[in-house]
Every structure is written in C-alpha cells, then in structure tokens.
C-alpha cells in the first residue's frame, strides 16, 4: 500500500529535475548567429543548437533590408515551409522540406507574383503532373514524367554498359566455301538484348520478357554471312554461285525478315544504328526503329559476320493491345543522353484508334528548351517535319510522324515538344505536348573518377 501511495508524488519530482537540466543545457549552448551587410543591416539570422547545428527559424535579407528567404531548420536540416520573396516584396517561391528533401506542394511565381509553376515533390523528386502557366495567366503546358529518375537510372545502369562489350563467338562464322553461320557468345547476345530492352522501356513498350531465340539467331547468322559475301546490304540477296542452296535458303530468310546493319559487326552498335535510322535513305520511314519498338516484338535473333549484323524482328509473337495515345522516341520524360545523338531524327507513333494525322504539311512540331521552372529559354530549336509515313505493319497500330531538330550540339536539359495538326477520331484538332528531359547518367566508377 505504501508503494502505491508514494508513486504519484515521486514521478513529477523526477521529471521536473530532468526538465531543468535540459533547459539549462539548451540555454547555455544555443546561440543566435547574425551576419550583417557593411551598413549594419541584417544579411541573415538563424540559431544553432548545442551541437552547432542550425535549428529553428532562418531568415535572409536583401541589402535594403527587405526579407528574401524565410524557413526553418530541424537538427541542421531544412524542414517545413520555406518562402522566397523578390526585392519588390512579391512571393516568388514556396517549397516544403522534410529532412532536407523537398516534400509536398511546390509553387513558383513570376517576379510580378503571378503563378508560373505548380508541382508536388516526394523524397526530393518531382512527383505527379506539373502545371505551368505563362505570364498572362494561361496554362501553357502540363508536364508529366511517366518514369522517375531513379527508375530510369536503375534501368540504364543495369541494361547499358560502362564499356562496350567486344564481339565474341562460340562458333566463328566462315564467309567463304564451305560457308558456316557463326554463333554469338551468350555475353554478346545478352548485351544486344539488354540495349534493345532499354530502348523499348524508355519508349513505354513491353520489354521485360524480350529474349533471343536460337532458331532466329541461326537465320540471322546465315543472313550476315551472305551479306559479307556480297559486300552490301540487301533484303533480297542473289545466291552466290559457290553457296549451296540449303545454306542460302536460310540466309535469304534471315535477310528478308531482319534489320540489317553494316559497320563494325557489333550487335550493340547495330541496335543503336537501327534506332538512329536518320540517314537520307532511311529517315522518311525510320523502318528499322519502328521494328525495334514494335509492340508485338518478343523474340529476336542476332547474327554477325565481318562488318555485318542481322537482327531478326519479324516476330509478332506478343499479342498485346497497349492503351496509349502516342509512343515517342526519344521517350517522354527522363531520357539518357548517351542513347541518342544530335543527328538523330525524333519520332512520334500515334495510336490510330485514338487520333489521326494528315499530310506532312498539316503537321507542325516545335521544340523549346525549358529552364528549371519549365519556362522557355532562348529561341525554339529549328525543327523540320520530315514525313508522316504509314506504319511498317498494320499490326503496329500506329501512324508515325518523323521530325528532325537542328541541334548545333546536344546537351542535357529539358525539351518541350509541341505538336499541332493531330486530330481526334471525329476530326477535331487535338494539339498536345510532352517533355523530353535528357540526362547524363554516369556509371559509379566514372562518377568517382570525375
């Protein structure tokens, strides 16, 4: 009974003693830090805790004394709401932090105070749609990132290569009688399939179960041998007089059902070449690119001999109906800059069931570089609509717009693509735009070296 009686009395005494010591320590070691301009007016004011970490309110001022930045710190890290004001006193920026990472609503205004950008952050990254307004108050663009930068970085680092793999064979090709189709090593095949997957992933078409099929690889390998014998690219080769009919029959099938490449014989470079497809003889149709991005592609084959690579793409194994408005190359959102070059034509593949396109002259495409608040910076990039060709195969389900930005140099940054001339199924105008943010993703060892 005595223990029960005295507990309520002892508890507040112990708590009070601890509280007094804690407050004393805080009062002794906390400090206010104040920096001033030459005239004595405050430049910034903040507080530190016992461990000399910023804590509590933080303020910065313009030389004239007006408030510039107001926020707060918790244990040395930005937290809660932060605001930025212009020298005219107008609110320019409002952002929210949690443990030094942007988290929650974000807004940016023009110097006039009119809204310019509204977005949301999660764990330091833009999350969800971004609404961008012009200085007249009209919505100028709605920006969407279908894949996070973390997801794109992970895919790039796992599917691309820090150093380009050499071409290796388990069976070397023989390009003179008696002819023999080569067999690429598993490592070489894997590298080619991975790069193909990466391009497909970034454009939003099925990619995860893409695989190299041994039978298709054999057809492609035969095709590469006959191309080496002939010394040029053709989908309809003539039979060399010293090549037996059985070998040529397989080789002909390989050539007629494949994307064909002449260069260094490396399948990885061949895939990049197919995605480039911007030389004068290919740019109007970009047929090789369309086959690599074909929604139905699931099984591929690769063969190599000499300077030639043959990639089997006439597959259509996958039965899929994608719910999309358009598929873009380079893909919408974050896109590794190493996968394209300044000479690449860009393309849009419009879902025929949701929209239609007219002649080349009816389509207008403009590309503008955007700043950190998604506002245009500088003049638009000169862009020419190359063609509006029919699809390579009705099974693709799309019609294609090919357009060519005239880049002097291709740099990382945000590029807004505006398309006018696409129509809804009923014939109404359906202009739209999308973001391509080119990012420079480095492999860890290279990043460390720099």
LOBA-839038 format. One line per field, with one value per residue (C-alpha): residue in one letter; x negated, y, z negated. Coordinates in pm, 1 decimal, m for minus. Layout:
! LOBA-839038
code: a:...
X: X:...
Y: Y:...
Z: Z:...
This chain:
! LOBA-839038
code: x:x:x:x:x:x:x:x:x:x:x:x:x:x:x:x:x:x:x:x:x:x:x:x:x:x:x:x:x:x:x:x:x:x:x:x:x:x:x:x:x:x:x:x:x:x:x:x:x:x:x:x:x:x:x:x:x:x:x:x:x:x:x:x:x:x:x:x:x:x:x:x:x:x:x:x:x:x:x:x:x:x:x:x:x:x:x:x:x:x:x:x:x:x:x:x:x:x:x:x:x:x:x:x:x:x:x:x:x:x:x:x:x:x:x:x:x:x:x:x:x:x:x:x:x:x:x:x:x:x:x:x:x:x:x:x:x:x:x:x:x:x:x:x:x:x:x:x:x:x:x:x:x:x:x:x:x:x:x:x:x:x:x:x:x:x:x:x:x:x:x:x:x:x:x:x:x:x:x:x:x:x:x:x:x:x:x:x:x:x:x:x:x:x:x:x:x:x:x:x:x:x:x:x:x:x:x:x:x:x:x:x:x:x:x:x:x:x:x:x:x:x:x:x:x:x:x:x:x:x:x:x:x:x:x:x:x:x:x:x:x:x:x:x:x:x:x:x:x:x:x:x:x:x:x:x:x:x:x:x:x:x:x:x:x:x:x:x:x:x:x:x:x:x:x:x:x:x:x:x:x:x:x:x:x:x:x:x:x:x:x:x:x:x:x:x:x:x:x:x:x:x:x:x:x:x:x:x:x:x:x:x:x:x:x:x:x:x:x:x:x:x:x:x:x:x:x:x:x:x:x:x:x:x:x:x:x:x:x:x:x:x:x:x:x:x:x:x:x:x:x:x:x:x:x:x:x:x:x:x:x:x:x:x:x:x:x:x:x:x:x:x:x:x:x:x:x:x:x:x:x:x:x:x:x:x:x:x:x:x:x:x:x:x:x:x:x:x:x:x:x:x:x:x:x:x:x:x:x:x:x:x:x:x:x:x:x:x:x:x:x:x:x:x:x:x:x:x:x:x:x:x:x:x:x:x:x:x:x:x:x:x:x:x:x:x:x:x:x:x
X: 0.0:m282.7:m445.2:m119.9:m61.4:m402.0:m441.1:m223.3:m435.2:m778.0:m708.4:m666.4:m977.5:m1197.7:m1051.2:m1099.6:m1467.5:m1536.8:m1349.6:m1551.7:m1883.5:m1778.6:m1663.9:m1980.5:m2197.7:m1999.5:m2018.3:m2391.5:m2494.2:m2232.2:m2333.5:m2192.9:m2400.7:m2366.1:m2552.0:m2523.2:m2595.0:m2857.1:m2591.4:m2496.8:m2167.1:m2097.5:m2204.3:m2096.7:m1980.5:m1948.8:m2000.2:m2213.5:m2165.4:m2415.8:m2585.1:m2618.1:m2351.8:m2104.5:m1773.3:m1455.4:m1382.8:m1612.3:m1594.3:m1790.6:m1753.7:m1826.7:m2080.0:m1795.7:m1654.3:m1362.8:m1303.5:m1448.7:m1418.7:m1233.6:m1234.4:m1334.4:m1581.2:m1545.8:m1868.3:m2064.2:m1824.7:m1564.0:m1211.4:m861.8:m768.1:m1025.4:m940.9:m1141.1:m1049.5:m1160.6:m1302.9:m959.9:m814.6:m625.1:m624.9:m843.8:m876.9:m713.8:m850.1:m821.3:m1100.7:m1137.3:m1487.7:m1647.7:m1441.3:m1164.8:m837.8:m487.2:m343.8:m577.3:m499.4:m696.9:m571.8:m686.6:m851.0:m510.7:m372.7:m157.0:m161.2:m421.8:m455.5:m270.6:m402.4:m447.9:m768.0:m818.6:m1151.9:m1324.8:m1186.3:m905.4:m602.8:m293.2:m187.1:m335.1:m118.5:m298.1:m140.6:m254.4:m276.5:73.6:216.0:293.9:188.0:m97.1:m187.7:m111.3:m424.1:m425.6:m708.9:m594.7:m910.0:m1101.8:m1465.8:m1556.4:m1377.9:m1545.4:m1886.8:m1838.8:m1734.4:m2023.7:m2286.4:m2154.0:m2084.9:m2355.3:m2731.5:m3017.1:m3248.5:m3119.7:m3149.1:m3360.7:m3202.4:m3268.5:m3155.1:m3118.5:m3134.2:m3317.8:m3142.1:m3302.5:m3240.3:m3398.2:m3327.6:m3241.5:m3019.7:m2929.7:m2698.4:m2854.2:m2709.5:m2744.0:m2854.3:m2589.8:m2759.5:m2740.3:m2377.5:m2287.8:m2440.6:m2244.1:m1917.2:m1970.8:m2023.7:m1713.3:m1518.4:m1642.8:m1526.4:m1187.7:m1148.5:m1218.1:m954.7:m696.0:m653.6:m678.3:m1038.4:m1096.5:m1038.0:m1220.1:m1463.9:m1697.8:m1564.8:m1822.0:m1635.4:m1600.3:m1965.0:m2060.4:m1861.5:m2024.5:m2370.3:m2320.2:m2199.2:m2511.2:m2732.6:m2566.8:m2581.7:m2954.1:m2994.7:m2800.9:m2961.5:m2648.9:m2310.7:m2007.2:m1689.8:m1672.9:m2020.8:m2107.1:m2253.8:m2634.4:m2744.5:m2961.1:m2695.4:m2477.7:m2102.0:m2021.2:m2252.7:m2129.0:m1763.3:m1815.1:m2032.3:m1769.6:m1502.7:m1735.4:m1794.2:m1427.7:m1298.0:m1573.6:m1702.9:m2040.5:m2347.7:m2687.4:m2957.4:m3181.2:m2986.1:m2894.0:m2524.9:m2519.2:m2624.6:m2375.2:m2085.7:m2195.0:m2219.0:m1867.0:m1738.6:m1927.3:m1790.6:m1836.6:m2045.8:m1891.0:m1785.4:m1603.0:m1486.7:m1149.0:m1030.5:m1267.1:m1165.1:m1441.9:m1345.3:m979.4:m1057.8:m1273.4:m989.3:m714.2:m470.2:m441.6:m815.2:m909.5:m1161.6:m1465.9:m1767.0:m2117.0:m2382.5:m2719.7:m2986.8:m3260.7:m3120.7:m2757.3:m2488.8:m2146.0:m1870.9:m1553.9:m1248.3:m961.0:m821.4:m480.7:m469.8:m331.0:41.9:83.8:309.9:140.5:352.8:157.3:210.1:m139.1:m478.2:m773.3:m1138.4:m1325.3:m1074.6:m867.6:m1024.4:m1379.5:m1598.3:m1970.5:m2153.7:m2404.6:m2133.8:m2090.1:m2296.6:m2244.8:m2194.9:m1902.8:m1558.7:m1285.4:m956.4:m602.5:m392.6:m25.5:235.6:464.8:766.2:737.5:613.2:524.4:267.3:284.4:18.7:m328.0:m228.0:56.7:m174.7:m376.0:m631.5:m824.7:m1086.8:m1178.0:m1440.3:m1297.8:m1454.7:m1428.5:m1071.6:m965.5:m957.7:m1103.7:m1459.4:m1604.3:m1460.1:m1283.8:m1507.7:m1456.7:m1262.0:m1159.7:m878.4:m1040.5:m744.2:m416.0:m455.6:m222.4:m326.1:m562.9:m298.8:73.6:6.3:m182.1:141.8:m17.8:m91.5:m423.8:m547.0:m919.9:m1075.4:m1430.7:m1555.3:m1855.1:m2079.9:m2419.1:m2516.7:m2300.8:m2313.7:m2139.9:m1830.4:m1453.3:m1299.9:m931.7:m786.3:m470.1:m266.5:7.9:208.8:304.5:680.8:922.2:1116.6:1401.4:1168.6:1134.5:795.2:600.6:274.5:53.4:m294.7:m533.2:m864.6:m1192.8:m1449.3:m1790.3:m2001.3:m2366.5:m2379.8:m2728.1:m2840.6:m2966.5:m3333.8:m3326.0:m3138.5:m3400.2:m3685.7:m3537.6
Y: 0.0:242.5:198.3:266.6:577.3:739.3:680.8:974.8:1204.6:1085.2:1097.7:1473.8:1540.5:1323.1:1475.2:1829.5:1768.6:1633.3:1923.0:2181.0:2025.8:2003.2:2363.7:2479.5:2295.2:2438.7:2791.2:2756.4:2623.2:2750.9:3057.6:3313.7:3374.1:3705.3:3829.1:4189.3:4399.1:4677.0:4925.5:4706.1:4586.5:4212.0:3977.9:3651.2:3538.8:3188.3:2982.3:2681.4:2406.0:2261.2:2067.4:2388.4:2270.0:2516.8:2489.5:2692.4:2999.9:3107.1:3436.9:3606.7:3970.7:4184.8:4468.2:4716.2:4524.4:4350.2:3982.6:3746.0:3392.7:3258.0:2898.5:2674.9:2404.5:2094.3:1928.8:2100.9:2012.3:2216.2:2139.3:2270.9:2554.7:2782.7:3100.7:3318.1:3680.2:3919.6:4261.0:4400.8:4201.6:3958.8:3588.8:3408.8:3055.6:2838.0:2493.6:2234.3:2024.7:1716.8:1633.8:1847.4:1686.5:1861.8:1706.0:1823.9:2116.8:2344.9:2674.1:2925.7:3264.6:3523.2:3835.3:4001.8:3748.8:3575.3:3192.0:3025.7:2664.8:2433.1:2088.0:1830.3:1675.2:1342.0:1243.2:1525.8:1439.7:1582.5:1362.5:1367.7:1622.8:1972.8:2267.9:2555.2:2895.7:3181.6:3542.9:3609.3:3350.2:3082.0:2720.9:2681.3:2318.6:2024.3:1821.9:1453.0:1213.5:852.4:713.8:850.7:947.4:668.3:410.5:541.2:544.2:187.5:65.4:241.1:108.6:m247.3:m264.1:m43.2:m84.1:114.5:m20.7:m151.0:m532.8:m689.7:m923.3:m1285.2:m1614.8:m1968.4:m2069.4:m1839.6:m1760.8:m1876.4:m1640.9:m1847.9:m2204.8:m2411.4:m2140.9:m2161.0:m1949.7:m1813.1:m1843.2:m1535.1:m1586.6:m1563.6:m1247.3:m1074.2:m1176.6:m1063.5:m718.0:m672.2:m785.7:m558.2:m248.2:m337.0:m371.2:m31.5:149.8:m19.9:51.4:421.8:449.4:264.9:m59.6:m412.4:m508.5:m726.7:m1065.0:m983.2:m1265.2:m1402.9:m1715.6:m1971.6:m2052.0:m1686.1:m1624.4:m1901.3:m1736.0:m1401.3:m1558.7:m1712.8:m1376.0:m1198.4:m1447.9:m1393.0:m1014.4:m1040.5:m1247.5:m993.2:m693.8:m478.1:m452.3:m608.4:m776.8:m975.9:m1118.1:m1323.0:m1666.1:m1668.2:m1929.0:m2109.5:m2121.4:m2432.1:m2393.7:m2514.1:m2257.7:m1978.6:m2057.1:m1990.6:m1685.3:m1536.3:m1575.7:m1406.9:m1109.7:m1067.3:m1079.5:m879.3:m532.9:m516.3:m318.4:m255.9:m114.6:m298.4:m621.5:m541.7:m613.9:m343.4:m79.8:m225.1:m165.5:195.6:226.5:91.2:344.7:625.8:544.1:909.1:881.1:1003.6:657.3:567.2:884.8:916.9:578.6:503.8:145.4:m15.3:193.6:106.5:m264.2:m236.4:m52.8:m274.5:m352.8:m718.3:m789.1:m1053.5:m1288.7:m1156.0:m1302.0:m1163.2:m1276.5:m1125.9:m1181.3:m940.9:m586.9:m700.3:m758.8:m905.0:m865.3:m1069.8:m850.1:m1011.1:m1170.1:m1053.7:m1328.7:m1096.1:m1038.3:m703.5:m402.9:m108.5:168.8:471.6:795.5:805.6:641.8:876.6:846.1:968.6:867.6:1106.5:1204.9:1138.2:1003.1:913.1:1140.1:865.9:677.0:940.5:1193.3:1536.6:1378.5:1160.5:1231.4:1216.5:1036.7:1005.1:694.1:789.5:534.1:505.9:421.5:746.3:1001.6:1052.3:1255.2:1420.2:1511.1:1630.7:1989.4:1975.4:1885.2:2142.4:2042.5:2288.2:2214.0:2460.3:2425.0:2487.7:2628.8:2492.1:2622.8:2478.3:2818.3:2853.9:2982.7:3119.4:3071.8:2749.1:2485.8:2480.2:2161.5:2015.2:1763.2:1500.7:1277.9:1132.8:779.8:486.0:221.2:m55.2:m310.5:m274.6:m485.0:m192.6:0.1:340.4:612.1:788.6:1147.3:1188.4:1525.6:1649.8:1905.5:2100.1:2083.4:2250.5:2041.6:1809.9:1892.9:1764.6:1964.5:1986.6:1995.9:2064.2:1910.7:2081.2:1906.5:2073.5:1906.2:1577.7:1522.4:1326.5:1037.8:1285.3:1527.5:1786.8:1949.6:1775.5:1964.2:1830.5:1849.9:1640.0:1668.9:1503.7:1564.2:1449.3:1337.7:1240.0:919.9:802.4:467.7:475.0:425.7:711.6:936.2:866.2:940.8:1277.6
Z: 0.0:m83.0:259.3:434.0:223.7:293.0:672.8:778.7:561.7:686.7:1064.2:1108.1:898.1:1125.6:1443.2:1313.8:1238.0:1588.6:1747.4:1554.9:1657.5:2025.1:2042.5:1868.4:2120.4:2409.7:2275.7:2218.2:2559.0:2807.6:2999.8:3238.7:3548.9:3725.1:4032.7:4146.7:4452.0:4431.4:4323.6:4027.9:4165.9:4124.8:4402.7:4240.7:3898.1:3759.1:3443.6:3361.7:3106.2:2859.2:3141.4:3351.7:3597.0:3743.5:3564.5:3562.6:3772.1:4055.9:4247.1:4523.6:4626.9:4930.8:4883.1:4848.9:4552.5:4721.6:4649.4:4911.2:4768.6:4466.5:4343.2:4059.5:3970.1:3754.7:3638.9:3915.0:4196.9:4377.6:4261.9:4306.6:4537.7:4699.7:4885.9:5123.5:5197.3:5469.3:5390.1:5475.5:5185.0:5411.7:5325.1:5579.1:5445.3:5182.4:5106.3:4832.2:4684.9:4473.3:4353.4:4626.4:4906.2:5094.3:4985.6:5066.4:5264.4:5455.6:5628.2:5829.7:5942.0:6193.6:6045.3:6077.2:5832.5:6093.5:6084.1:6308.0:6191.1:5955.6:5868.0:5594.0:5462.5:5289.9:5137.4:5320.7:5664.7:5873.2:5826.5:6044.7:6306.2:6325.8:6423.2:6599.5:6660.9:6883.1:6767.8:6899.0:6661.2:6920.3:6879.8:7127.4:7062.2:6839.9:6783.0:6698.4:6620.0:6676.8:6511.3:6212.5:6250.0:6006.8:6223.6:6541.4:6374.1:6248.3:6593.9:6765.4:6524.4:6547.0:6923.0:7073.5:7040.7:6889.9:7159.5:7489.5:7498.7:7771.7:8025.5:7929.9:8081.0:7952.7:8321.2:8561.6:8891.9:9216.0:9508.6:9786.6:9901.2:9709.7:9555.8:9189.7:8977.6:8661.1:8312.0:8095.2:7736.4:7462.6:7334.4:7673.3:7720.8:7371.1:7428.4:7752.9:7596.3:7295.2:7508.2:7710.3:7385.8:7268.4:7579.7:7557.6:7186.2:7231.8:7505.1:7299.5:7495.5:7345.7:7284.9:6978.9:7144.6:7469.2:7545.1:7809.0:7979.5:8100.6:8423.7:8512.7:8428.0:8670.9:8951.1:8873.2:8862.0:9206.1:9333.7:9202.3:9386.2:9723.1:9675.0:9605.7:9920.5:10128.6:9954.9:9930.9:9758.5:9922.8:9803.8:10128.7:10193.2:10501.0:10440.2:10470.8:10721.0:10464.8:10188.7:10161.6:10187.9:9835.7:9673.0:9900.0:9830.3:9458.5:9532.8:9763.1:9495.0:9246.6:9477.9:9567.9:9208.0:9040.3:8972.0:9145.1:9038.3:9190.8:8968.1:8724.2:8676.7:8315.6:8238.4:7970.2:8223.8:8468.2:8226.9:8183.3:8561.5:8603.3:8350.7:8524.7:8871.8:8969.4:9285.3:9609.3:9725.3:9402.2:9228.5:9400.9:9277.7:8987.4:9055.1:8850.6:8547.2:8588.2:8589.4:8275.5:8098.2:8243.0:7957.4:8067.6:8062.4:7805.4:7968.9:8153.7:8328.5:8379.4:8623.1:8709.6:8972.3:9075.0:9078.9:9093.3:8829.7:8891.1:8629.3:8668.8:8598.0:8791.6:8479.7:8364.2:8100.2:7838.2:7855.2:7689.3:7713.5:7549.9:7403.1:7520.3:7709.8:7857.5:7824.3:7854.7:7946.3:7757.6:7494.4:7286.2:6954.7:6840.5:7121.3:7103.3:7346.1:7429.2:7620.1:7890.3:8083.9:8240.1:8582.7:8469.7:8611.8:8346.8:8397.7:8267.1:8314.6:8285.2:8176.9:8480.5:8266.7:8068.4:8321.4:8684.1:8871.3:9207.9:9462.0:9374.0:9448.6:9194.7:8903.0:8710.7:8446.3:8231.0:7966.5:7690.4:7421.9:7074.8:6760.6:6408.5:6380.1:6718.4:6887.3:7239.2:7256.1:7578.1:7924.4:8025.8:8182.0:8560.9:8633.4:8966.7:9014.9:9234.8:9306.8:9188.3:9326.0:9298.4:9043.6:9144.9:9048.7:8966.6:8655.0:8500.9:8458.5:8515.5:8766.5:8747.2:8752.6:8815.3:8730.3:8717.9:8460.9:8588.6:8282.8:8302.6:8002.0:7799.1:7430.0:7116.7:7040.0:7060.5:7408.0:7464.6:7781.8:7909.7:8182.0:8386.6:8661.8:8497.2:8498.4:8282.5:8443.0:8509.4:8689.6:8412.9:8357.0:8081.5:8018.2:7742.6:7597.6:7391.1:7209.3:7300.7:7028.9:7146.5:6851.3:6828.4:6623.9:6537.1:6409.4:6048.4:6133.3:6384.0:6147.2:5876.8:6118.0:6204.8
